[in-house]
Amino acid sequence: MLLSIFNQPRRASIGEDRSPWGNFWFESVGARTSSGLRVDADQAMRLTAVYACVRVLAESFAVLPFRLYRSKDGGGRTMVKDHWLYRLFARAPNRFQTPFEWREMLQGHLVLRGNAFCRIGTDATGGIEELMPMHPDRVKIEMLDNGSYRYRYTGSSGDAQILRRDQVWHLRGISGDGVIGLNPIEVCREAIAGGLSAQEYANRYFANDAKPSGGWIEMPGTFATKEAGQQFRSDWQTQYGGINRGKTSVLTGGMKYHEIGINNRDSQFLESRSFSVTDMARMFRIPPHLIGDLSRSTNNNIEQQSLEFVTHTMTPWAERWESSIETMLLGDEELEVDFDFGILLRGDLNGRSTYYHNGILDGWLTRNEARLREGMNPLDGLDEPLRPLNMAEEGKEGEAAEPAAPAKSDNNNQTEPLDGQGDANEEQNARQAQLLRGNAERMARRLMGGKTLSANVLAEALCITQEQAAHWLAHDHTGMTEGAMIEILLTLGTEP
């Protein structure tokens, strides 16, 4: 009985508009699967696991901010916003779609059909003015005798247009020939058909009050005639079938009613439906918890699975887009395309606070950069990176001073060292003197190089008060040699 239900032909009315303006005549027919179903992209979306996977991939990519950079001489890069490509991808790709809707649509085409197409619209000067999406089911690739190919696009009115390669931006998924991407639904149609078959069976099963064939009636004797038996069956179905289903029946003459039931666990029906969810997550490389399957997720591994989704799923998709944009749209322009994953990697408030705190103290993140990432306006004086005093490299100009400067000693209150401590004190004093000289040399190099030196930095370097440092910095040191300045700073740092 189960096989007979699965092998029933699919109703033509489900998702099939055969009018001249419908998509039926343009959609791929698809091969018949072993379950008897013909599976295409639109039919696959009837399976909730497929729909959830497509939504996760399309929406996760559509929310990524688009960035366009130009490399600077000597390293680094500058964000570019006054470029036609930035306008298309971050402002308006065409006349009727927002950037989010447009990228969500194209990513959905890639995920479901393995290809996404946009017709390149040019202005009077030949520049790209807009990117109009074309439905993959309406695009056919025709190979030419010279080894190249062209595109044939059938519009909604039925007219066919021949387009050159330079008139179409083609995003393709994994490909077997380098020309057209493989359709993942066609490649995995057997697995999808199994999930659809189980779903359709479940609907029929519960539409019949979870009773596959009702039941049967036992009676001690037989009907007098064949016509009497048929009349009894007809009366029974009229009184207790259809809208009268569930009413209490009254049996006479020793009749007994036996109900036929089915054990879903014995038939592994529930397990098969659960497996189809896992199978679809495997097919699209999505952590099951993102499509509502929490059976194997815990508070400990769900964060790691989310990071793996960004690293192993979204990063290849972003790289596919970036390389195609740079190669097919930018050409020889020295610009770099980047989709920012920061929005997907944002942790909770405590995690972000720790990240910013470490970055600012270690010097690779400025305070204004942290404010901008949190959506706050920058403040004056917070653009310079902080540098830990004990992390400067030897021999660099403008570097911070060592924090361990020699402490002042009061000659009037000196005491004799205890036995065994004289050598230790002498070693410590020698090290302090060495550190003081190193700090003095750094400060002198900085001043001789024309660098600005604050009283706070000088005070910490020589272990003096800020008033003493400010008073010394106020004097004119023009014409002084570096050696003389080092000696003056050493004297300043050793004065009581």
URNORJO-V810147 format. One record per pair of residues at least 24 apart in sequence whose ideal C-beta (glycine too) atoms are under 6 Angstrom apart, sorted by the first residue. I is the first residue (numbers start at 1). J is the second residue. Records with the same first field share a line. If there is no record, write none. Layout:
I=J / J
This chain:
5=201
6=35 / 197
7=36
10=37
15=42
26=137 / 138
27=137
33=189 / 190 / 193
35=193 / 197
37=193 / 196
39=189 / 192 / 193
41=112 / 113 / 185
44=185 / 192
47=195 / 196
49=277 / 280
50=280
52=291
53=280 / 284 / 286 / 291
54=108 / 111
56=286 / 290
57=111
58=104 / 107 / 108
60=314
61=107 / 317
62=100 / 103 / 104
64=339
65=340
66=90
67=338 / 340
68=335
69=336
70=335
84=127
93=131
94=130 / 131 / 132
105=133
109=136
110=171 / 173
113=183
114=173 / 181 / 182 / 183 / 184
115=172 / 181
116=171
117=168 / 170
118=169
120=167 / 169
141=180
169=328
171=324
188=283
191=279
195=276
198=272 / 273
212=262
213=260
215=257 / 258 / 259 / 260
216=258
217=255 / 257
218=256
219=255
220=254
285=313
310=341 / 344
360=386
363=387
397=445 / 449
398=446 / 451
401=439 / 442 / 461
402=435 / 439
404=435
405=436 / 439 / 462 / 463
406=432 / 436
408=496
436=493
440=486 / 489 / 490
441=486
443=489
444=482 / 485 / 486
448=482
462=492 / 493
